[in-house]
Amino acid sequence: MEAVATENQTLIAQMVRDFGAQYIQPHIMEWDESQEFPRDVFSRLGELGLMGVLVPTEYGGAGFGYPEYVTAIAGLARIDGSIGLSMAAHNSLCTGHILQHASEAQKQQYLPRLASGEWLGAWGLTEPNTGSDAGNMRTTAVRDGDAFVLNGAKNFITHGKSGDVAVVIARTGEVGDSHGMTAFIVERGTPGFAAGRKENKLGMRASETTEMIFTDCRVPAANVIGAVGEGFVQSLKVLDGGRISIAALSLGIAQGALEAAIQYSKERQQFNQPISQFQGIAFKLADMATEIEAARLLTYRAAEMKDAGLNVNRESAMAKLYASEVSVRVANEAVQIFGGYGYTKDYPVEKFYRDAKLCTIGEGTSEIQKLVIARTLLK
Ligand SMILES: Cc1cc2nc3c(=O)[nH]c(=O)nc-3n(C[C@H](O)[C@H](O)[C@H](O)COP(=O)(O)OP(=O)(O)OC[C@H]3O[C@@H](n4cnc5c(N)ncnc54)[C@H](O)[C@@H]3O)c2cc1C
């Protein structure tokens, strides 16, 4: 799929392709219709090293870099966006936050189980009343002896119910103070920590999205990640990497939709010829492929910069903004190429179309990506 794939990327792409054909492809529509979250798939992905792609080998991870990570997510999303989304959220957000900001003891305690897929991770930043404006969150964490007591609710949390451990950002200071929030590691089963409503979604239906509710939930002070007051700033850094994964997710969905559209356009006959012979259809395919290639270049560029230790605040926002909008446009055109059949669940493009839309919303909407990019231009 890549312009110039490394040997590792080629191997990962093939591994994901084989895995998808065996464990995902046969169940895609069944999971989608019933909104079933196939937890066992993630244990299997763990066996392949894909639940700890960026985690160093000393903590049981695969020890790969961001380009390999992009390849893995795009490969999964080409088959099923939901699996790509859950894998990305687990790796970039929960595991990524611990990897980037936790203490050595916390890393040793949590990373091996997360990287193996034995444990599934969740990450709670968003709240019902604060999404784009996450810095205004209202969930509180109040110090009480050797613990913090959390009260409030997080919503739209990937694996909010099935997650074995969550990184939760809560307010420990004043509203309006970007240093008034702290990140906590909260294990499932902690008294006062419960899952709330599961969302009934347009797309990404096999990826679990639920509320997380905290009622006088005591979390040991030892579970604070980094220092008190650093949680929001840490989260913004986590999102810089996470956005590369959503760009990868977008790429995979767009690629899957393009491949389906190319194949269908060669098979479908109208006016006694394949519809691919109509310039109106062929030009659509050319535009789709060109936009995907541009998105791919932006995404791999951000990935390579991230691996080189450079600041990717602008580049990851650009990759995420462009790739997600391309994904929606490409999936839309793919449905158009399928005509009426594209509007049915008998063909895959209907699902690509629904799944793609999440990419312009999750981990910061397109509007928020533009704010991030503009800020770097105008400062
Ligand atoms: C399937 C799914 C999975 C998710 N997983 C997670 C997760 O695991 N963890 C987590 O913490 N969150 C998660 N989210 C939440 C996601 O990050 C938020 O939905 C997203 O950040 C947008 O917030 P919001 O939904 O509250 O929209 P709002 O912030 O209310 O935005 C509504 C509209 O207003 C626009 N808008 C807002 N502010 C501005 C502005 N300043 N300028 C211009 N336009 C603006 C937005 O772009 C959007 O169009 C998930 C969401 C979904 C749908």
PDBQT file of the ligand as one rigid body, heavy atoms in Angstrom, charges set to zero:
ROOT
HETATM    1  C1  LIG A 401     -16.764   6.448  18.161  1.00  0.00    +0.000 C 
HETATM    2  C2  LIG A 401     -16.107   7.451  19.058  1.00  0.00    +0.000 A 
HETATM    3  C3  LIG A 401     -15.050   7.051  19.869  1.00  0.00    +0.000 A 
HETATM    4  C4  LIG A 401     -14.458   7.960  20.757  1.00  0.00    +0.000 A 
HETATM    5  N1  LIG A 401     -13.479   7.525  21.605  1.00  0.00    +0.000 NA
HETATM    6  C5  LIG A 401     -13.022   8.378  22.581  1.00  0.00    +0.000 A 
HETATM    7  C6  LIG A 401     -12.134   7.905  23.595  1.00  0.00    +0.000 A 
HETATM    8  O1  LIG A 401     -11.740   6.733  23.593  1.00  0.00    +0.000 OA
HETATM    9  N2  LIG A 401     -11.739   8.765  24.572  1.00  0.00    +0.000 N 
HETATM   10  C7  LIG A 401     -12.156  10.076  24.607  1.00  0.00    +0.000 A 
HETATM   11  O2  LIG A 401     -11.767  10.809  25.516  1.00  0.00    +0.000 OA
HETATM   12  N3  LIG A 401     -13.014  10.554  23.647  1.00  0.00    +0.000 NA
HETATM   13  C8  LIG A 401     -13.460   9.739  22.651  1.00  0.00    +0.000 A 
HETATM   14  N4  LIG A 401     -14.343  10.205  21.694  1.00  0.00    +0.000 N 
HETATM   15  C9  LIG A 401     -14.799  11.580  21.779  1.00  0.00    +0.000 C 
HETATM   16  C10 LIG A 401     -14.333  12.479  20.643  1.00  0.00    +0.000 C 
HETATM   17  O3  LIG A 401     -12.976  12.776  20.787  1.00  0.00    +0.000 OA
HETATM   18  C11 LIG A 401     -15.237  13.720  20.637  1.00  0.00    +0.000 C 
HETATM   19  O4  LIG A 401     -16.502  13.302  20.169  1.00  0.00    +0.000 OA
HETATM   20  C12 LIG A 401     -14.703  14.834  19.783  1.00  0.00    +0.000 C 
HETATM   21  O5  LIG A 401     -13.535  15.382  20.358  1.00  0.00    +0.000 OA
HETATM   22  C13 LIG A 401     -15.716  15.956  19.580  1.00  0.00    +0.000 C 
HETATM   23  O6  LIG A 401     -16.309  16.352  20.786  1.00  0.00    +0.000 OA
HETATM   24  P1  LIG A 401     -17.910  16.469  20.883  1.00  0.00    +0.000 P 
HETATM   25  O7  LIG A 401     -18.455  15.198  20.359  1.00  0.00    +0.000 OA
HETATM   26  O8  LIG A 401     -18.279  16.854  22.265  1.00  0.00    +0.000 OA
HETATM   27  O9  LIG A 401     -18.299  17.630  19.874  1.00  0.00    +0.000 OA
HETATM   28  P2  LIG A 401     -18.320  19.200  20.198  1.00  0.00    +0.000 P 
HETATM   29  O10 LIG A 401     -17.037  19.603  20.809  1.00  0.00    +0.000 OA
HETATM   30  O11 LIG A 401     -19.577  19.537  20.921  1.00  0.00    +0.000 OA
HETATM   31  O12 LIG A 401     -18.382  19.814  18.736  1.00  0.00    +0.000 OA
HETATM   32  C14 LIG A 401     -19.589  20.024  18.015  1.00  0.00    +0.000 C 
HETATM   33  C15 LIG A 401     -19.245  20.795  16.740  1.00  0.00    +0.000 C 
HETATM   34  O13 LIG A 401     -18.727  22.092  17.082  1.00  0.00    +0.000 OA
HETATM   35  C16 LIG A 401     -17.465  22.271  16.459  1.00  0.00    +0.000 C 
HETATM   36  N5  LIG A 401     -16.608  23.085  17.318  1.00  0.00    +0.000 N 
HETATM   37  C17 LIG A 401     -16.362  22.941  18.640  1.00  0.00    +0.000 A 
HETATM   38  N6  LIG A 401     -15.494  23.873  19.052  1.00  0.00    +0.000 NA
HETATM   39  C18 LIG A 401     -15.153  24.601  17.967  1.00  0.00    +0.000 A 
HETATM   40  C19 LIG A 401     -14.280  25.715  17.743  1.00  0.00    +0.000 A 
HETATM   41  N7  LIG A 401     -13.548  26.234  18.733  1.00  0.00    +0.000 N 
HETATM   42  N8  LIG A 401     -14.201  26.213  16.493  1.00  0.00    +0.000 NA
HETATM   43  C20 LIG A 401     -14.928  25.700  15.482  1.00  0.00    +0.000 A 
HETATM   44  N9  LIG A 401     -15.760  24.642  15.629  1.00  0.00    +0.000 NA
HETATM   45  C21 LIG A 401     -15.870  24.102  16.856  1.00  0.00    +0.000 A 
HETATM   46  C22 LIG A 401     -16.913  20.879  16.280  1.00  0.00    +0.000 C 
HETATM   47  O14 LIG A 401     -15.897  20.834  15.300  1.00  0.00    +0.000 OA
HETATM   48  C23 LIG A 401     -18.172  20.119  15.889  1.00  0.00    +0.000 C 
HETATM   49  O15 LIG A 401     -18.423  20.295  14.538  1.00  0.00    +0.000 OA
HETATM   50  C24 LIG A 401     -14.914   9.311  20.785  1.00  0.00    +0.000 A 
HETATM   51  C25 LIG A 401     -15.955   9.717  19.939  1.00  0.00    +0.000 A 
HETATM   52  C26 LIG A 401     -16.562   8.804  19.104  1.00  0.00    +0.000 A 
HETATM   53  C27 LIG A 401     -17.719   9.261  18.261  1.00  0.00    +0.000 C 
ENDROOT
TORSDOF 0
